[in-house]
Every structure is written in structure tokens, then in C-alpha cells.
């Protein structure tokens, strides 16, 4: 069959069709995001150390670990339902939300207390999270007093303009050490990304701000659809792997062995 010109003509046409299809749809299947990465790992560790020492985050004698990553859920949401890759890049250029960040973790083996500091690719501080042990003692403030601490600290120490936000959620939790942790969630009412909202989470542990985090509230309906898509993709992946295995064993080994036997290219016994 491989000696016939028609076979090679059809194979060449199929190859050209595959090249055209790849060029046409590659950017849709694998969207490329341009990212200006100005901060490296060493700079992230140094800046995180300075912030932790300045704010006494702890733990004492901590070790450092750094990683760079992105918010995949938000990226998939924007690219599928909120404008595509161009909308995703515009969101980053505008500074409304930075899905790609350096994350530096300060920890000490055997201790619950740890700190995580976030930085944008350009090296700007983008939030932090301090994990406190449940048994740590602390103040038991009323919500208004805790909110005042959150607003003052976020504004003066972290340059957050809360005039662009409005409070949409607040809650509190009593820890075993009788410390009360208050959580306040703010939202930008003037701008959205599709059906997602730009939000800011502030947490006061006792009488100190222990978390400041930007995030995008993705609609729950999309989260359910995305889980279904992931389940379907996993099922397709398993089916394709099984089909490839059968094709290799039956087609490659079985049929190939049959033709080799007919051509007497296999010698069973010396």
C-alpha cells in the first residue's frame, strides 16, 4: 500500500490540512498571555523578609519558600465567559486584579503560625496572610472596633483605597484561646468582569490585621459548570488512553505481527 502514489498524496494533503488547522486555532486552544516579570525569586525573598520584620508577622526563626503561580480558576472564567484572552490581559493592565503573583511563605517546622506574602510580577506588595494557632490568646473586639483597625491598617500600611469599595460581608469567629477573629469582605460596585466581582478580604485576628487579599468572586453557576467540564475532560482522557492502548496492542502489535509473519520476517525458532 505504501508503494502507491495515492497513499502519499492523501498523506501529504492530510498533513497540510493539520498544519492549517493548527495555525488557525492554536491561539484559541492555548491562549498566550504576555507577562512582564520584573521580580525574581531572590528579590521576592528579600522584600518579604523586610515586610515580615517591619510588621512582626513571625514566626521567629522562620524559613522561607517562594513560588510563582497564577489563579487558574479566574483565568479560565474570564477566557471562557468574560471576554476571552483580551479581557484577561486588560484586567491585568488596569490593575483591577493581578492573577499572577509571587508567593513567599515564612514558616517554622512544627509550628502552626506561618505567614504568606504576595507580590505582583512587577514587585509590588499585593497582600498577605498570617495563620495564627487556634489557642493563641488575643483581644475580643466588637465588630465596629475590629473594622476600624482593618480600615486604618489597610489604608495607612498597605496603601489600599477603600473609598472605591463597599462592605458586602462581615463575620466573626471565636477561637479556643478566646480570641475573636473578624472577617470583612469589600467589593468594587463600579466595575465587574463578566458576572464576577472584584473583592478585597480583610481579617482582623484579635486586634491586628492578619489578612489582606484581593480576589475575584467567580459565580457559583460557573464553578458548577467548570467542575462538570473537568469531569468530562477526565472521562475523555481515560477513554483516549484506553483507546490508544488497544490501538497499540491490537493494531500495532497484533496486525503488525500478522504481516511480519506472512513476510516470514519473524523466526520463531533458530
N, C-alpha and C positions, 0 to 999 in steps of 0.2 A: 504493500500500500504506500509506503514512504517513497517508492521509486516513481510514482505517478506525479506529473506536474500539477494536477488539480489539487492534490493534497497540500502542496507547498503554497499554491496560490491562495487557497482558503485560509491556511495558517497565517500567511502574511496579512491578509485582509482583517482577520480577527485580531491580530496584534496591533495593527494601525487603529482599529476601532477602539481597542482598550486604551491606547495612548491618548486618543482624542477625548474619550470619556474621563480619563484621569485628569487631564488638563482642565476640562470644563467644570468638574465637580469637586476637585481636591479642596478648594478653599471652603466649600460648604461642609464637606465631611470632616475636615481638620482645620477649623478656623485658627489663624495665626494672630496672636496679639503682640503688638510692639510694646516692649517694656524697657524703659531706661533705668538700668540697675546701677545706681551710683554708690551704694553702700555695700561693702564686702563683709565677710564673716568677722574678720578681726575688728573692723570699725563697730560692728553691731555689739560685740562683746565688750569693747571698751566703753561705748556710750551707755550700755545697760548697767555696767558697773558703777559709772558715775551717778546715774539716776537712782540706783538702789541705795548707794551710800548717802546721797543727799536726802532721800525721803525715809531712810532707815527701814527699808522693806524687810530685810533679812532673807533667810535665816543667817545666823552668824557662821562664819567659816564656810560659806556656800561654795559649791562648784557650779560651773557654767556649761551650758549646752545651747547651741544655736542651730536653727534650721530656717530655710526659706520655702514658703509654700503659698498656695492660693486657696480661696474659698470656692471650691468646685461647685457646690450647690447653687450659689448665686450666679456663677458664670454660666452654668447650664440653663438656669431660669431665664437669664437675660438673653442668651443666644437663641433659646427656643421660643420664648413667649413675650419678650420685652424689647424687640428691636434688632436682635442679632448682634454680630460682632461689632458693627459700627457703634451701636448704642452702648455696648460694653466698654469700648475704648473711650467714648465720650464721657461715660460715668467716671472713669479714672482721670481723664484730663481735667474735668470740672472739679475734682476733689470731693465730690459728694460721698464717695465711698471708695476705699482702696482695698480690693480683694487680695492683692499680693503683698505679703508682709514678711519681714524678718521677725522671728520669734526667738527670744533669748530666755532660757529657763535657769533660774537660780534655785538650787536645791542642795540638800544635805542628806546622804543616805541614812535611812532610819528615822527621819523626821517628816511629819506631815506638812509643816509650814514650808511653803515654797512661793516663789514669785515668777511671773512670766511677763516680760516687757515686749511690746510690739513696736516695730519701726517700718515706715514706708520704704519703698525701693530707693528714694532719694535721701534717706537717712533721718527723716523727721519722726519724732515720737508720735505714736498712734494709739497709745493706750497701755493698760497694764492690768494684771490680775494677781492678787495676793490671796493665797489659800491659807486660812487660819485653822488650827486644830479646834475641834468642837469644844474641848474643855478649857480653851483659853478664856480667862476672865476678861471682862470689858464692861463698858457703860451700857445702861439700858435706857436709851434716849427715847423720847416721844418722836413720832414721825416728822413733825414740823422742825424740831431741832436737828434731826438727822438730815433732813432735806437741805437745811441751811448750810450744814457742813459740806454736803455733796456739791451744792451750787458754788459755794465760796472756793473750795479746793479746785474744782474743775475749771473755774474761771481764772483764778489767780496763778495756780501752779501749772496748769496744763493748757492754758490759752484756748479754752472752749467758749465759743459764743453761744450761750444758751438762749439769747433773745430770738434766735431763729427756730427754736424748738418749743414744743408744748408737752406738758406732762400727760401721759396716757395711761400709765400703770404704776402702782406702788404696792409694796407688800413688805411684810416683816416676818422674821423667824427667830424664835428664842432658842439659843444654843444651850447645851448641857452645862456650860460654865456660867449660865445666867446672863450671857452677853446677848444683846439683840442686834441682829443684822437687818438693815433696811435696804430694800431694792427699789430704785426709781428708774422708770423707762420713759425717755423723751422721744418725740417724733417730729420730723420736719413736715409741717402741714402744707407747705407751699410747693413741694416738689415730690414726685414719685418716679419709680422706674417700673413701667407697666402697672401691675397691680401690687407691686412691692413697695414697702415704706422704708425710708431711711430713718434709722433709730440710733439712740445712744443709751447705753445701760450704765447706771451709776449705783454702786453698792457701798454702803457705809457699815463697817464692822465695828460695833461699839461706838467710838467717837472719832473714827478715822476712815477716810475714803480708801477702800481696798480693791475697787474695780472700776475701771473706765474703759468701755469697749464700744466701738462703732460696729454696727451690723445692719443688714438688710432683712427686714421681715418678709420672708417669702410666703405667698398664700398657701394655706393648707391644702387647697384643691390641687395645686401644682405638686406639692410634696407627695400626695397620694398617687397622682398620675406618674410621677417620676419613679416611685417605687414599683409601680406596675411595669413601666418601661424597663427598669433594671431586671425585674423578674423575667420578662420576655426575652431580654438580651441574654440572660444567663441560660435560659432554656435553649435559645438558638445556638449559643456557644457549645453547650453539651451535645446537642444534636449534630452540629457540624463536626465536632471532634469524633463522635461515634461514626458518622458517615465517612470521614477521612480514614479512620482505622479500617473500616470494612472495605473501602476502596483500595487501600494499600494491601490488605491481606488477600482479598478475593481477586481484585483486578491486577495489582502489581505482582503479587507472589503466585496466585493460582493460575491466572491466564498466562502470565509471563512464563511460568514453569511449563505450562502445556505446550507453548510454541517452542520453547527450548528443547523439550523432549522430542517434538516432531522433527526438529532440525538435527537431532542427535548431537547437541552441544553439551549434554549432561551425561557424564559417565558415572553410573551408579556404583559399579564395581571395577576395580583395577584388573 
